[in-house]
Amino acid sequence: MWYEIIPSAAVIVVALSLPHISAYGINKLLLGNYYKRSLMERDNRFHYLRDRQLTFSPYKVNGLEVIPD
């Protein structure tokens, strides 16, 4: 029957989601934040510096309210 695939589908979903979920914990342990930002490209460096200037932390979620008028 169709419900016999549920255990094997659950194993596959968990196995495929573990690397993505564990990346947050690994980044927190190694870098001190949950999100790894790459500064290799020019645009990413500008966004990093802009976020650091506006909120004094490049890892905070920024919205339009932090941009001065």
PQR file with spaces between the fields and no chain letter, atoms N, CA, C, O and H, PARSE charges and radii, in Angstrom:
ATOM       1  N    MET     1       0.837   -1.189    0.000 -0.4000 1.5000
ATOM       2  CA   MET     1       0.000    0.000    0.000 -0.0000 2.0000
ATOM       3  C    MET     1       0.883    1.253    0.000  0.5500 1.7000
ATOM       4  O    MET     1       2.101    1.172    0.152 -0.5500 1.4000
ATOM       5  N    TRP     2       0.248    2.398   -0.172 -0.4000 1.5000
ATOM       6  CA   TRP     2       0.985    3.646   -0.323 -0.0000 2.0000
ATOM       7  C    TRP     2       1.677    4.069    0.971  0.5500 1.7000
ATOM       8  O    TRP     2       2.706    4.745    0.922 -0.5500 1.4000
ATOM       9  H    TRP     2      -0.742    2.464   -0.296  0.4000 1.0000
ATOM      10  N    TYR     3       1.140    3.690    2.111 -0.4000 1.5000
ATOM      11  CA   TYR     3       1.697    4.136    3.394 -0.0000 2.0000
ATOM      12  C    TYR     3       2.986    3.395    3.758  0.5500 1.7000
ATOM      13  O    TYR     3       3.633    3.746    4.745 -0.5500 1.4000
ATOM      14  H    TYR     3       0.305    3.142    2.151  0.4000 1.0000
ATOM      15  N    GLU     4       3.360    2.407    3.004 -0.4000 1.5000
ATOM      16  CA   GLU     4       4.593    1.681    3.284 -0.0000 2.0000
ATOM      17  C    GLU     4       5.843    2.482    2.914  0.5500 1.7000
ATOM      18  O    GLU     4       6.944    2.142    3.348 -0.5500 1.4000
ATOM      19  H    GLU     4       2.835    2.121    2.203  0.4000 1.0000
ATOM      20  N    ILE     5       5.685    3.534    2.122 -0.4000 1.5000
ATOM      21  CA   ILE     5       6.843    4.341    1.757 -0.0000 2.0000
ATOM      22  C    ILE     5       7.136    5.439    2.782  0.5500 1.7000
ATOM      23  O    ILE     5       8.170    6.100    2.686 -0.5500 1.4000
ATOM      24  H    ILE     5       4.791    3.810    1.770  0.4000 1.0000
ATOM      25  N    ILE     6       6.269    5.644    3.738 -0.4000 1.5000
ATOM      26  CA   ILE     6       6.451    6.738    4.710 -0.0000 2.0000
ATOM      27  C    ILE     6       7.751    6.595    5.502  0.5500 1.7000
ATOM      28  O    ILE     6       8.475    7.585    5.608 -0.5500 1.4000
ATOM      29  H    ILE     6       5.429    5.107    3.816  0.4000 1.0000
ATOM      30  N    PRO     7       8.102    5.428    6.069 -0.5600 1.5000
ATOM      31  CA   PRO     7       9.364    5.344    6.821  0.2800 2.0000
ATOM      32  C    PRO     7      10.599    5.632    5.957  0.5500 1.7000
ATOM      33  O    PRO     7      11.490    6.368    6.382 -0.5500 1.4000
ATOM      34  N    SER     8      10.658    5.065    4.765 -0.4000 1.5000
ATOM      35  CA   SER     8      11.837    5.307    3.934 -0.0000 2.0000
ATOM      36  C    SER     8      11.860    6.748    3.428  0.5500 1.7000
ATOM      37  O    SER     8      12.942    7.316    3.278 -0.5500 1.4000
ATOM      38  H    SER     8       9.934    4.467    4.420  0.4000 1.0000
ATOM      39  N    ALA     9      10.704    7.355    3.160 -0.4000 1.5000
ATOM      40  CA   ALA     9      10.677    8.764    2.750 -0.0000 2.0000
ATOM      41  C    ALA     9      11.129    9.662    3.893  0.5500 1.7000
ATOM      42  O    ALA     9      11.813   10.659    3.663 -0.5500 1.4000
ATOM      43  H    ALA     9       9.826    6.893    3.281  0.4000 1.0000
ATOM      44  N    ALA    10      10.754    9.321    5.120 -0.4000 1.5000
ATOM      45  CA   ALA    10      11.180   10.108    6.279 -0.0000 2.0000
ATOM      46  C    ALA    10      12.691   10.021    6.471  0.5500 1.7000
ATOM      47  O    ALA    10      13.328   11.020    6.804 -0.5500 1.4000
ATOM      48  H    ALA    10      10.198    8.511    5.307  0.4000 1.0000
ATOM      49  N    VAL    11      13.267    8.853    6.267 -0.4000 1.5000
ATOM      50  CA   VAL    11      14.724    8.690    6.387 -0.0000 2.0000
ATOM      51  C    VAL    11      15.436    9.541    5.341  0.5500 1.7000
ATOM      52  O    VAL    11      16.442   10.179    5.650 -0.5500 1.4000
ATOM      53  H    VAL    11      12.750    8.041    5.997  0.4000 1.0000
ATOM      54  N    ILE    12      14.939    9.561    4.130 -0.4000 1.5000
ATOM      55  CA   ILE    12      15.566   10.342    3.066 -0.0000 2.0000
ATOM      56  C    ILE    12      15.475   11.830    3.356  0.5500 1.7000
ATOM      57  O    ILE    12      16.448   12.558    3.164 -0.5500 1.4000
ATOM      58  H    ILE    12      14.121    9.043    3.879  0.4000 1.0000
ATOM      59  N    VAL    13      14.313   12.293    3.820 -0.4000 1.5000
ATOM      60  CA   VAL    13      14.142   13.718    4.123 -0.0000 2.0000
ATOM      61  C    VAL    13      15.073   14.140    5.255  0.5500 1.7000
ATOM      62  O    VAL    13      15.692   15.201    5.179 -0.5500 1.4000
ATOM      63  H    VAL    13      13.522   11.701    3.976  0.4000 1.0000
ATOM      64  N    VAL    14      15.180   13.338    6.282 -0.4000 1.5000
ATOM      65  CA   VAL    14      16.064   13.668    7.409 -0.0000 2.0000
ATOM      66  C    VAL    14      17.520   13.653    6.959  0.5500 1.7000
ATOM      67  O    VAL    14      18.294   14.531    7.340 -0.5500 1.4000
ATOM      68  H    VAL    14      14.677   12.476    6.343  0.4000 1.0000
ATOM      69  N    ALA    15      17.898   12.665    6.154 -0.4000 1.5000
ATOM      70  CA   ALA    15      19.286   12.582    5.693 -0.0000 2.0000
ATOM      71  C    ALA    15      19.662   13.768    4.801  0.5500 1.7000
ATOM      72  O    ALA    15      20.797   14.242    4.852 -0.5500 1.4000
ATOM      73  H    ALA    15      17.269   11.952    5.844  0.4000 1.0000
ATOM      74  N    LEU    16      18.736   14.243    3.998 -0.4000 1.5000
ATOM      75  CA   LEU    16      19.040   15.371    3.129 -0.0000 2.0000
ATOM      76  C    LEU    16      18.997   16.711    3.863  0.5500 1.7000
ATOM      77  O    LEU    16      19.621   17.673    3.414 -0.5500 1.4000
ATOM      78  H    LEU    16      17.814   13.858    3.956  0.4000 1.0000
ATOM      79  N    SER    17      18.285   16.792    4.965 -0.4000 1.5000
ATOM      80  CA   SER    17      18.196   18.068    5.684 -0.0000 2.0000
ATOM      81  C    SER    17      19.261   18.226    6.770  0.5500 1.7000
ATOM      82  O    SER    17      19.477   19.343    7.240 -0.5500 1.4000
ATOM      83  H    SER    17      17.778   16.011    5.330  0.4000 1.0000
ATOM      84  N    LEU    18      19.919   17.173    7.176 -0.4000 1.5000
ATOM      85  CA   LEU    18      20.937   17.273    8.233 -0.0000 2.0000
ATOM      86  C    LEU    18      22.106   18.194    7.875  0.5500 1.7000
ATOM      87  O    LEU    18      22.484   19.007    8.718 -0.5500 1.4000
ATOM      88  H    LEU    18      19.744   16.266    6.795  0.4000 1.0000
ATOM      89  N    PRO    19      22.697   18.123    6.692 -0.5600 1.5000
ATOM      90  CA   PRO    19      23.808   19.043    6.400  0.2800 2.0000
ATOM      91  C    PRO    19      23.387   20.510    6.431  0.5500 1.7000
ATOM      92  O    PRO    19      24.139   21.369    6.894 -0.5500 1.4000
ATOM      93  N    HIS    20      22.192   20.790    5.941 -0.4000 1.5000
ATOM      94  CA   HIS    20      21.725   22.174    5.917 -0.0000 2.0000
ATOM      95  C    HIS    20      21.478   22.696    7.331  0.5500 1.7000
ATOM      96  O    HIS    20      21.842   23.828    7.649 -0.5500 1.4000
ATOM      97  H    HIS    20      21.581   20.093    5.566  0.4000 1.0000
ATOM      98  N    ILE    21      20.875   21.889    8.160 -0.4000 1.5000
ATOM      99  CA   ILE    21      20.566   22.309    9.528 -0.0000 2.0000
ATOM     100  C    ILE    21      21.842   22.376   10.374  0.5500 1.7000
ATOM     101  O    ILE    21      21.998   23.289   11.185 -0.5500 1.4000
ATOM     102  H    ILE    21      20.580   20.970    7.901  0.4000 1.0000
ATOM     103  N    SER    22      22.745   21.428   10.193 -0.4000 1.5000
ATOM     104  CA   SER    22      23.964   21.417   11.008 -0.0000 2.0000
ATOM     105  C    SER    22      24.902   22.570   10.658  0.5500 1.7000
ATOM     106  O    SER    22      25.766   22.919   11.462 -0.5500 1.4000
ATOM     107  H    SER    22      22.619   20.686    9.534  0.4000 1.0000
ATOM     108  N    ALA    23      24.751   23.166    9.478 -0.4000 1.5000
ATOM     109  CA   ALA    23      25.612   24.291    9.100 -0.0000 2.0000
ATOM     110  C    ALA    23      25.422   25.468   10.049  0.5500 1.7000
ATOM     111  O    ALA    23      26.381   26.180   10.345 -0.5500 1.4000
ATOM     112  H    ALA    23      24.049   22.882    8.825  0.4000 1.0000
ATOM     113  N    TYR    24      24.202   25.683   10.529 -0.4000 1.5000
ATOM     114  CA   TYR    24      23.969   26.773   11.475 -0.0000 2.0000
ATOM     115  C    TYR    24      24.752   26.553   12.774  0.5500 1.7000
ATOM     116  O    TYR    24      25.373   27.481   13.291 -0.5500 1.4000
ATOM     117  H    TYR    24      23.423   25.105   10.289  0.4000 1.0000
ATOM     118  N    GLY    25      24.720   25.333   13.293 -0.4000 1.5000
ATOM     119  CA   GLY    25      25.458   25.043   14.519 -0.0000 2.0000
ATOM     120  C    GLY    25      26.959   25.122   14.336  0.5500 1.7000
ATOM     121  O    GLY    25      27.668   25.621   15.211 -0.5500 1.4000
ATOM     122  H    GLY    25      24.215   24.580   12.872  0.4000 1.0000
ATOM     123  N    ILE    26      27.446   24.640   13.216 -0.4000 1.5000
ATOM     124  CA   ILE    26      28.888   24.685   12.949 -0.0000 2.0000
ATOM     125  C    ILE    26      29.351   26.126   12.801  0.5500 1.7000
ATOM     126  O    ILE    26      30.395   26.495   13.338 -0.5500 1.4000
ATOM     127  H    ILE    26      26.871   24.236   12.506  0.4000 1.0000
ATOM     128  N    ASN    27      28.589   26.947   12.079 -0.4000 1.5000
ATOM     129  CA   ASN    27      28.959   28.358   11.940 -0.0000 2.0000
ATOM     130  C    ASN    27      28.918   29.069   13.285  0.5500 1.7000
ATOM     131  O    ASN    27      29.758   29.931   13.543 -0.5500 1.4000
ATOM     132  H    ASN    27      27.741   26.647   11.643  0.4000 1.0000
ATOM     133  N    LYS    28      27.971   28.734   14.142 -0.4000 1.5000
ATOM     134  CA   LYS    28      27.900   29.359   15.465 -0.0000 2.0000
ATOM     135  C    LYS    28      29.127   28.991   16.298  0.5500 1.7000
ATOM     136  O    LYS    28      29.675   29.840   17.002 -0.5500 1.4000
ATOM     137  H    LYS    28      27.289   28.034   13.932  0.4000 1.0000
ATOM     138  N    LEU    29      29.552   27.756   16.223 -0.4000 1.5000
ATOM     139  CA   LEU    29      30.719   27.331   16.994 -0.0000 2.0000
ATOM     140  C    LEU    29      32.015   27.935   16.454  0.5500 1.7000
ATOM     141  O    LEU    29      32.852   28.398   17.229 -0.5500 1.4000
ATOM     142  H    LEU    29      29.107   27.067   15.651  0.4000 1.0000
ATOM     143  N    LEU    30      32.184   27.933   15.140 -0.4000 1.5000
ATOM     144  CA   LEU    30      33.450   28.367   14.554 -0.0000 2.0000
ATOM     145  C    LEU    30      33.538   29.874   14.361  0.5500 1.7000
ATOM     146  O    LEU    30      34.593   30.463   14.596 -0.5500 1.4000
ATOM     147  H    LEU    30      31.505   27.557   14.510  0.4000 1.0000
ATOM     148  N    LEU    31      32.445   30.510   13.935 -0.4000 1.5000
ATOM     149  CA   LEU    31      32.483   31.923   13.583 -0.0000 2.0000
ATOM     150  C    LEU    31      31.834   32.836   14.613  0.5500 1.7000
ATOM     151  O    LEU    31      32.089   34.040   14.619 -0.5500 1.4000
ATOM     152  H    LEU    31      31.588   30.031   13.744  0.4000 1.0000
ATOM     153  N    GLY    32      31.005   32.283   15.477 -0.4000 1.5000
ATOM     154  CA   GLY    32      30.317   33.106   16.467 -0.0000 2.0000
ATOM     155  C    GLY    32      29.003   33.674   15.965  0.5500 1.7000
ATOM     156  O    GLY    32      28.364   34.450   16.676 -0.5500 1.4000
ATOM     157  H    GLY    32      30.798   31.305   15.473  0.4000 1.0000
ATOM     158  N    ASN    33      28.584   33.312   14.771 -0.4000 1.5000
ATOM     159  CA   ASN    33      27.286   33.743   14.262 -0.0000 2.0000
ATOM     160  C    ASN    33      26.669   32.579   13.492  0.5500 1.7000
ATOM     161  O    ASN    33      27.345   31.596   13.187 -0.5500 1.4000
ATOM     162  H    ASN    33      29.103   32.682   14.194  0.4000 1.0000
ATOM     163  N    TYR    34      25.388   32.701   13.185 -0.4000 1.5000
ATOM     164  CA   TYR    34      24.698   31.597   12.540 -0.0000 2.0000
ATOM     165  C    TYR    34      24.869   31.585   11.025  0.5500 1.7000
ATOM     166  O    TYR    34      24.697   30.547   10.387 -0.5500 1.4000
ATOM     167  H    TYR    34      24.839   33.499   13.432  0.4000 1.0000
ATOM     168  N    TYR    35      25.206   32.731   10.454 -0.4000 1.5000
ATOM     169  CA   TYR    35      25.258   32.816    8.996 -0.0000 2.0000
ATOM     170  C    TYR    35      26.678   33.119    8.550  0.5500 1.7000
ATOM     171  O    TYR    35      27.321   34.038    9.058 -0.5500 1.4000
ATOM     172  H    TYR    35      25.346   33.574   10.973  0.4000 1.0000
ATOM     173  N    LYS    36      27.148   32.355    7.616 -0.4000 1.5000
ATOM     174  CA   LYS    36      28.481   32.583    7.063 -0.0000 2.0000
ATOM     175  C    LYS    36      28.345   33.513    5.872  0.5500 1.7000
ATOM     176  O    LYS    36      27.582   33.230    4.949 -0.5500 1.4000
ATOM     177  H    LYS    36      26.626   31.608    7.203  0.4000 1.0000
ATOM     178  N    ARG    37      29.059   34.593    5.882 -0.4000 1.5000
ATOM     179  CA   ARG    37      29.048   35.518    4.761 -0.0000 2.0000
ATOM     180  C    ARG    37      30.397   35.471    4.070  0.5500 1.7000
ATOM     181  O    ARG    37      31.442   35.563    4.714 -0.5500 1.4000
ATOM     182  H    ARG    37      29.679   34.823    6.632  0.4000 1.0000
ATOM     183  N    SER    38      30.365   35.330    2.778 -0.4000 1.5000
ATOM     184  CA   SER    38      31.577   35.305    1.990 -0.0000 2.0000
ATOM     185  C    SER    38      31.885   36.719    1.519  0.5500 1.7000
ATOM     186  O    SER    38      31.013   37.400    0.980 -0.5500 1.4000
ATOM     187  H    SER    38      29.515   35.255    2.255  0.4000 1.0000
ATOM     188  N    LEU    39      33.103   37.155    1.717 -0.4000 1.5000
ATOM     189  CA   LEU    39      33.506   38.494    1.307 -0.0000 2.0000
ATOM     190  C    LEU    39      34.414   38.445    0.087  0.5500 1.7000
ATOM     191  O    LEU    39      35.193   39.368   -0.153 -0.5500 1.4000
ATOM     192  H    LEU    39      33.812   36.602    2.155  0.4000 1.0000
ATOM     193  N    MET    40      34.314   37.380   -0.674 -0.4000 1.5000
ATOM     194  CA   MET    40      35.189   37.213   -1.831 -0.0000 2.0000
ATOM     195  C    MET    40      34.770   38.099   -3.004  0.5500 1.7000
ATOM     196  O    MET    40      35.620   38.528   -3.784 -0.5500 1.4000
ATOM     197  H    MET    40      33.682   36.630   -0.480  0.4000 1.0000
ATOM     198  N    GLU    41      33.487   38.377   -3.139 -0.4000 1.5000
ATOM     199  CA   GLU    41      33.013   39.193   -4.248 -0.0000 2.0000
ATOM     200  C    GLU    41      32.823   40.632   -3.795  0.5500 1.7000
ATOM     201  O    GLU    41      32.572   40.895   -2.619 -0.5500 1.4000
ATOM     202  H    GLU    41      32.796   38.029   -2.505  0.4000 1.0000
ATOM     203  N    ARG    42      32.942   41.545   -4.718 -0.4000 1.5000
ATOM     204  CA   ARG    42      32.903   42.976   -4.410 -0.0000 2.0000
ATOM     205  C    ARG    42      31.546   43.407   -3.859  0.5500 1.7000
ATOM     206  O    ARG    42      31.487   44.174   -2.898 -0.5500 1.4000
ATOM     207  H    ARG    42      33.146   41.332   -5.674  0.4000 1.0000
ATOM     208  N    ASP    43      30.466   42.928   -4.449 -0.4000 1.5000
ATOM     209  CA   ASP    43      29.130   43.298   -3.986 -0.0000 2.0000
ATOM     210  C    ASP    43      28.874   42.828   -2.558  0.5500 1.7000
ATOM     211  O    ASP    43      28.289   43.553   -1.753 -0.5500 1.4000
ATOM     212  H    ASP    43      30.514   42.305   -5.230  0.4000 1.0000
ATOM     213  N    ASN    44      29.311   41.619   -2.251 -0.4000 1.5000
ATOM     214  CA   ASN    44      29.121   41.104   -0.902 -0.0000 2.0000
ATOM     215  C    ASN    44      29.907   41.913    0.122  0.5500 1.7000
ATOM     216  O    ASN    44      29.436   42.117    1.241 -0.5500 1.4000
ATOM     217  H    ASN    44      29.786   41.030   -2.904  0.4000 1.0000
ATOM     218  N    ARG    45      31.109   42.380   -0.249 -0.4000 1.5000
ATOM     219  CA   ARG    45      31.883   43.228    0.670 -0.0000 2.0000
ATOM     220  C    ARG    45      31.170   44.535    0.929  0.5500 1.7000
ATOM     221  O    ARG    45      31.125   45.001    2.068 -0.5500 1.4000
ATOM     222  H    ARG    45      31.492   42.215   -1.158  0.4000 1.0000
ATOM     223  N    PHE    46      30.608   45.140   -0.115 -0.4000 1.5000
ATOM     224  CA   PHE    46      29.872   46.398    0.065 -0.0000 2.0000
ATOM     225  C    PHE    46      28.647   46.209    0.942  0.5500 1.7000
ATOM     226  O    PHE    46      28.353   47.056    1.785 -0.5500 1.4000
ATOM     227  H    PHE    46      30.645   44.762   -1.040  0.4000 1.0000
ATOM     228  N    HIS    47      27.925   45.104    0.756 -0.4000 1.5000
ATOM     229  CA   HIS    47      26.752   44.846    1.595 -0.0000 2.0000
ATOM     230  C    HIS    47      27.158   44.613    3.050  0.5500 1.7000
ATOM     231  O    HIS    47      26.473   45.065    3.967 -0.5500 1.4000
ATOM     232  H    HIS    47      28.163   44.415    0.071  0.4000 1.0000
ATOM     233  N    TYR    48      28.258   43.918    3.258 -0.4000 1.5000
ATOM     234  CA   TYR    48      28.765   43.676    4.609 -0.0000 2.0000
ATOM     235  C    TYR    48      29.113   44.998    5.293  0.5500 1.7000
ATOM     236  O    TYR    48      28.723   45.235    6.436 -0.5500 1.4000
ATOM     237  H    TYR    48      28.815   43.552    2.513  0.4000 1.0000
ATOM     238  N    LEU    49      29.846   45.852    4.587 -0.4000 1.5000
ATOM     239  CA   LEU    49      30.245   47.139    5.166 -0.0000 2.0000
ATOM     240  C    LEU    49      29.036   48.040    5.401  0.5500 1.7000
ATOM     241  O    LEU    49      28.982   48.746    6.408 -0.5500 1.4000
ATOM     242  H    LEU    49      30.162   45.660    3.659  0.4000 1.0000
ATOM     243  N    ARG    50      28.060   48.025    4.481 -0.4000 1.5000
ATOM     244  CA   ARG    50      26.855   48.816    4.652 -0.0000 2.0000
ATOM     245  C    ARG    50      26.074   48.362    5.891  0.5500 1.7000
ATOM     246  O    ARG    50      25.633   49.196    6.682 -0.5500 1.4000
ATOM     247  H    ARG    50      28.104   47.451    3.663  0.4000 1.0000
ATOM     248  N    ASP    51      25.903   47.063    6.063 -0.4000 1.5000
ATOM     249  CA   ASP    51      25.178   46.542    7.217 -0.0000 2.0000
ATOM     250  C    ASP    51      25.915   46.839    8.512  0.5500 1.7000
ATOM     251  O    ASP    51      25.291   47.142    9.529 -0.5500 1.4000
ATOM     252  H    ASP    51      26.261   46.386    5.421  0.4000 1.0000
ATOM     253  N    ARG    52      27.250   46.755    8.480 -0.4000 1.5000
ATOM     254  CA   ARG    52      28.025   47.054    9.678 -0.0000 2.0000
ATOM     255  C    ARG    52      27.928   48.524   10.050  0.5500 1.7000
ATOM     256  O    ARG    52      27.919   48.862   11.234 -0.5500 1.4000
ATOM     257  H    ARG    52      27.757   46.510    7.654  0.4000 1.0000
ATOM     258  N    GLN    53      27.857   49.395    9.064 -0.4000 1.5000
ATOM     259  CA   GLN    53      27.754   50.827    9.329 -0.0000 2.0000
ATOM     260  C    GLN    53      26.366   51.200    9.858  0.5500 1.7000
ATOM     261  O    GLN    53      26.252   52.064   10.728 -0.5500 1.4000
ATOM     262  H    GLN    53      27.864   49.120    8.102  0.4000 1.0000
ATOM     263  N    LEU    54      25.313   50.560    9.344 -0.4000 1.5000
ATOM     264  CA   LEU    54      23.961   50.927    9.735 -0.0000 2.0000
ATOM     265  C    LEU    54      23.565   50.382   11.096  0.5500 1.7000
ATOM     266  O    LEU    54      22.943   51.096   11.882 -0.5500 1.4000
ATOM     267  H    LEU    54      25.406   49.859    8.638  0.4000 1.0000
ATOM     268  N    THR    55      23.908   49.142   11.393 -0.4000 1.5000
ATOM     269  CA   THR    55      23.433   48.514   12.634 -0.0000 2.0000
ATOM     270  C    THR    55      24.561   48.115   13.574  0.5500 1.7000
ATOM     271  O    THR    55      24.294   47.562   14.641 -0.5500 1.4000
ATOM     272  H    THR    55      24.413   48.562   10.755  0.4000 1.0000
ATOM     273  N    PHE    56      25.801   48.375   13.215 -0.4000 1.5000
ATOM     274  CA   PHE    56      26.985   48.034   14.014 -0.0000 2.0000
ATOM     275  C    PHE    56      27.154   46.530   14.188  0.5500 1.7000
ATOM     276  O    PHE    56      27.984   46.085   14.981 -0.5500 1.4000
ATOM     277  H    PHE    56      26.018   48.824   12.348  0.4000 1.0000
ATOM     278  N    SER    57      26.375   45.750   13.454 -0.4000 1.5000
ATOM     279  CA   SER    57      26.539   44.310   13.413 -0.0000 2.0000
ATOM     280  C    SER    57      26.068   43.830   12.047  0.5500 1.7000
ATOM     281  O    SER    57      24.895   44.003   11.717 -0.5500 1.4000
ATOM     282  H    SER    57      25.700   46.112   12.810  0.4000 1.0000
ATOM     283  N    PRO    58      26.926   43.246   11.258 -0.5600 1.5000
ATOM     284  CA   PRO    58      26.519   42.838    9.911  0.2800 2.0000
ATOM     285  C    PRO    58      25.592   41.629    9.905  0.5500 1.7000
ATOM     286  O    PRO    58      25.087   41.256    8.847 -0.5500 1.4000
ATOM     287  N    TYR    59      25.355   41.007   11.056 -0.4000 1.5000
ATOM     288  CA   TYR    59      24.561   39.789   11.104 -0.0000 2.0000
ATOM     289  C    TYR    59      23.146   40.027   11.598  0.5500 1.7000
ATOM     290  O    TYR    59      22.366   39.080   11.690 -0.5500 1.4000
ATOM     291  H    TYR    59      25.766   41.310   11.916  0.4000 1.0000
ATOM     292  N    LYS    60      22.789   41.274   11.921 -0.4000 1.5000
ATOM     293  CA   LYS    60      21.400   41.582   12.270 -0.0000 2.0000
ATOM     294  C    LYS    60      20.581   41.686   11.000  0.5500 1.7000
ATOM     295  O    LYS    60      21.085   42.051    9.938 -0.5500 1.4000
ATOM     296  H    LYS    60      23.423   42.044   11.846  0.4000 1.0000
ATOM     297  N    VAL    61      19.305   41.358   11.134 -0.4000 1.5000
ATOM     298  CA   VAL    61      18.417   41.493    9.984 -0.0000 2.0000
ATOM     299  C    VAL    61      18.091   42.965    9.822  0.5500 1.7000
ATOM     300  O    VAL    61      17.603   43.610   10.751 -0.5500 1.4000
ATOM     301  H    VAL    61      18.896   41.061   11.997  0.4000 1.0000
ATOM     302  N    ASN    62      18.363   43.492    8.640 -0.4000 1.5000
ATOM     303  CA   ASN    62      18.153   44.907    8.376 -0.0000 2.0000
ATOM     304  C    ASN    62      16.885   45.110    7.571  0.5500 1.7000
ATOM     305  O    ASN    62      16.575   44.341    6.662 -0.5500 1.4000
ATOM     306  H    ASN    62      18.760   42.968    7.886  0.4000 1.0000
ATOM     307  N    GLY    63      16.168   46.146    7.919 -0.4000 1.5000
ATOM     308  CA   GLY    63      14.999   46.533    7.153 -0.0000 2.0000
ATOM     309  C    GLY    63      15.115   47.989    6.771  0.5500 1.7000
ATOM     310  O    GLY    63      16.160   48.611    6.963 -0.5500 1.4000
ATOM     311  H    GLY    63      16.421   46.771    8.658  0.4000 1.0000
ATOM     312  N    LEU    64      14.045   48.529    6.232 -0.4000 1.5000
ATOM     313  CA   LEU    64      14.067   49.920    5.816 -0.0000 2.0000
ATOM     314  C    LEU    64      14.110   50.873    7.004  0.5500 1.7000
ATOM     315  O    LEU    64      14.484   52.036    6.851 -0.5500 1.4000
ATOM     316  H    LEU    64      13.196   48.023    6.075  0.4000 1.0000
ATOM     317  N    GLU    65      13.732   50.395    8.180 -0.4000 1.5000
ATOM     318  CA   GLU    65      13.706   51.293    9.340 -0.0000 2.0000
ATOM     319  C    GLU    65      15.094   51.688    9.822  0.5500 1.7000
ATOM     320  O    GLU    65      15.220   52.670   10.554 -0.5500 1.4000
ATOM     321  H    GLU    65      13.428   49.450    8.304  0.4000 1.0000
ATOM     322  N    VAL    66      16.138   50.963    9.442 -0.4000 1.5000
ATOM     323  CA   VAL    66      17.492   51.310    9.898 -0.0000 2.0000
ATOM     324  C    VAL    66      18.189   52.301    8.983  0.5500 1.7000
ATOM     325  O    VAL    66      19.239   52.832    9.345 -0.5500 1.4000
ATOM     326  H    VAL    66      16.036   50.166    8.848  0.4000 1.0000
ATOM     327  N    ILE    67      17.635   52.564    7.810 -0.4000 1.5000
ATOM     328  CA   ILE    67      18.240   53.492    6.880 -0.0000 2.0000
ATOM     329  C    ILE    67      17.782   54.896    7.236  0.5500 1.7000
ATOM     330  O    ILE    67      16.579   55.148    7.287 -0.5500 1.4000
ATOM     331  H    ILE    67      16.782   52.133    7.516  0.4000 1.0000
ATOM     332  N    PRO    68      18.713   55.825    7.486 -0.5600 1.5000
ATOM     333  CA   PRO    68      18.309   57.175    7.867  0.2800 2.0000
ATOM     334  C    PRO    68      17.653   57.901    6.697  0.5500 1.7000
ATOM     335  O    PRO    68      17.939   57.622    5.533 -0.5500 1.4000
ATOM     336  N    ASP    69      16.766   58.839    7.033 -0.4000 1.5000
ATOM     337  CA   ASP    69      16.053   59.610    6.011 -0.0000 2.0000
ATOM     338  C    ASP    69      16.917   60.674    5.394  0.5500 1.7000
ATOM     339  O    ASP    69      16.461   61.408    4.516 -0.5500 1.4000
ATOM     340  H    ASP    69      16.534   59.066    7.979  0.4000 1.0000
